[in-house]
Amino acid sequence: MTRLQIKTLSLIILFGFHLPADAHKRWIFPGQFTLSETQWVSFDASVSNNIFFADRPWPLAAVQAFDPEGQVIDIENKLEGHRRSVFDVHLQQKGTYKINHKSQNYMAFYEIEEDGEKQRKRERGQTLDELKSKIPADAIAPSYSFNNSRLETYVTVGAPTDQVFSLDGNGIEFKPVTHPNDLYAGETATFQFYLDGKPASDIEVSLVWSGTRYRNQEQAQTYTTDKQGNIMVELSQSGPFLIEIEHRIKLPENDMSGLQSKSNSFFGSFEVLPQ
């Protein structure tokens, strides 16, 4: 296995799971969000403290691009560098494209006694049965969680379309009321979110404008979704921004799934144009 493959595998393991709210942000960022004609578009993908300033490469193996009809299209010229990942997508028809990364994983935490002291351990698996098979018989108080993560951005050629926003009913999903490639400073946008196919009510949404590198504080704006899963955002300035959702559900002890918690996350990159 090459050094790059080892690094990529390590990042998949590290960032394929739920991260705490104060962890690094992750994002996919297009060179252009709106185009008048079909052409190639380059994308950056990274994990960073400063929004849209690359810091660590994002693994590209599971990144997908969807054309305006919702069909998967090729991603070319993938490169996972030391500080960022990059790739190209050829946009060959009019409409809105979606570029995303989805992951679903299980995680276990437990303690085990070693040399007379308790040591905290962590294991991961693609299924709950696989994960449980990795837990030693003498593990103390193992707890299991399911983690569902979604990372997205959108690019439109010509007029915006909506077909790529169809729901698959799994995790947190974004379905715009105001199209993400039709945002202008001074207006109010309405965004709708779903959780497992139903409107995601009473969920906290964080919005951060780019340029955090040049601010003493992140200046995140926090919203709470209404009963329909909507937030209304006053677009006070032009430029790109990141929307982040980190939502954890603690399950009852008698839950039939055998899990103690479920975590869902969503990261989306957007752009607001001047009037």
KACOR-V425896 format. One record per pair of residues at least 12 apart in sequence whose C-alpha atoms are under 6 Angstrom apart, sorted by the first residue. I is the first residue (numbers start at 1). GAP is how many residues later the second one is. D is the distance in Angstrom with one decimal. If there is no record, write none. Layout:
BEGIN
I,GAP,D + I,GAP,D
END
This chain:
BEGIN
8,51,5.6 + 17,130,5.8 + 18,129,5.7 + 24,24,5.2 + 24,25,5.0 + 25,22,5.5 + 25,23,5.4 + 26,20,5.8 + 26,21,4.3 + 27,18,5.7 + 27,19,5.8 + 28,16,5.7 + 28,17,4.4 + 29,14,5.5 + 29,15,5.2 + 30,13,4.3 + 31,12,5.8 + 33,122,4.6 + 34,121,5.7 + 34,122,4.9 + 34,123,6.0 + 35,122,4.7 + 36,121,5.6 + 36,122,4.9 + 38,53,5.4 + 38,54,5.2 + 39,51,6.0 + 39,52,5.4 + 40,49,5.7 + 40,50,4.3 + 40,51,5.9 + 41,47,5.7 + 41,48,5.5 + 42,45,5.8 + 42,46,4.4 + 43,43,5.5 + 43,44,5.4 + 44,41,5.7 + 44,42,4.6 + 45,13,5.4 + 45,40,5.0 + 46,12,4.8 + 46,38,5.2 + 50,162,5.5 + 50,163,5.4 + 51,159,5.5 + 54,30,5.5 + 55,28,5.0 + 56,27,4.4 + 56,28,5.4 + 57,23,5.9 + 57,26,5.1 + 57,27,3.9 + 57,28,4.8 + 58,27,5.7 + 62,39,5.9 + 63,37,5.6 + 63,38,4.5 + 64,35,5.7 + 64,36,5.5 + 65,33,5.8 + 65,34,4.4 + 66,31,5.6 + 66,32,5.2 + 67,30,4.9 + 68,27,5.2 + 68,28,5.0 + 68,29,5.2 + 69,94,6.0 + 70,94,5.0 + 75,13,5.9 + 75,14,5.2 + 76,12,5.1 + 94,63,4.8 + 94,64,5.6 + 95,61,5.4 + 95,62,5.1 + 95,64,5.9 + 95,65,5.4 + 95,66,5.2 + 96,59,5.6 + 96,60,4.1 + 96,64,5.5 + 96,65,5.2 + 97,57,5.6 + 97,58,5.2 + 98,56,4.6 + 99,53,5.7 + 99,54,5.5 + 100,51,5.3 + 100,52,4.2 + 101,49,5.8 + 101,50,5.1 + 102,47,5.7 + 102,48,4.7 + 103,45,5.9 + 103,46,5.3 + 104,43,5.7 + 104,44,4.6 + 105,21,5.1 + 105,41,6.0 + 105,42,5.3 + 106,18,5.7 + 106,19,5.2 + 106,20,6.0 + 106,39,5.7 + 106,40,4.6 + 107,16,5.8 + 107,17,4.5 + 107,37,5.8 + 107,38,5.3 + 108,14,5.6 + 108,15,5.2 + 108,35,5.5 + 108,36,4.5 + 109,12,5.8 + 109,13,4.6 + 109,33,5.6 + 109,34,5.4 + 110,30,5.8 + 110,31,5.7 + 110,32,4.2 + 111,28,5.8 + 111,29,4.9 + 112,27,5.2 + 112,28,5.8 + 144,115,5.0 + 144,116,5.5 + 145,114,5.5 + 145,115,5.8 + 145,116,4.8 + 145,117,5.4 + 146,116,4.8 + 147,115,6.0 + 147,116,4.7 + 147,117,5.9 + 148,23,5.9 + 148,116,4.7 + 149,115,5.7 + 149,116,4.7 + 150,116,4.8 + 151,115,5.8 + 151,116,4.8 + 151,117,6.0 + 152,116,4.8 + 153,115,5.6 + 153,116,5.1 + 169,27,4.5 + 169,28,3.7 + 170,26,4.4 + 171,24,5.3 + 171,25,4.9 + 171,93,6.0 + 172,22,5.5 + 172,23,4.6 + 173,20,5.6 + 173,21,5.1 + 174,19,4.7 + 175,17,5.3 + 175,18,6.0 + 176,15,4.9 + 176,16,5.4 + 177,13,5.4 + 177,14,5.5 + 178,12,5.3 + 183,89,4.9 + 184,88,5.2 + 184,89,4.8 + 184,90,5.6 + 184,91,5.9 + 185,50,5.0 + 185,51,5.7 + 185,52,5.1 + 185,53,5.3 + 185,89,5.3 + 186,49,5.5 + 186,50,5.5 + 187,48,5.6 + 188,45,5.5 + 188,46,4.5 + 188,47,5.8 + 189,43,5.6 + 189,44,5.1 + 190,41,5.7 + 190,42,4.5 + 191,39,5.5 + 191,40,5.5 + 192,37,5.2 + 192,38,4.3 + 193,36,5.1 + 199,29,5.2 + 199,30,4.6 + 200,29,4.4 + 201,24,5.2 + 201,25,5.2 + 201,26,4.6 + 201,28,4.6 + 202,22,5.6 + 202,23,4.9 + 202,24,5.9 + 203,21,5.4 + 203,22,5.3 + 204,19,5.7 + 204,20,4.5 + 205,17,5.7 + 205,18,5.0 + 205,19,6.0 + 205,40,5.1 + 206,15,5.7 + 206,16,4.6 + 206,37,5.7 + 206,38,5.1 + 207,13,5.6 + 207,14,5.0 + 207,35,5.7 + 207,36,4.6 + 208,12,4.7 + 208,33,5.5 + 208,34,5.3 + 209,32,4.2 + 210,30,5.7 + 210,31,5.3 + 238,34,4.7 + 238,35,5.1 + 238,36,5.4 + 239,32,5.5 + 239,33,5.0 + 240,30,5.5 + 240,31,4.0 + 241,29,5.4 + 242,26,5.7 + 242,27,4.8 + 243,24,5.6 + 243,25,5.1 + 244,22,5.7 + 244,23,4.7 + 245,20,5.3 + 245,21,5.0 + 246,19,4.5 + 247,16,5.7 + 247,17,5.2 + 248,14,5.7 + 248,15,4.3 + 249,12,5.5 + 249,13,5.2
END
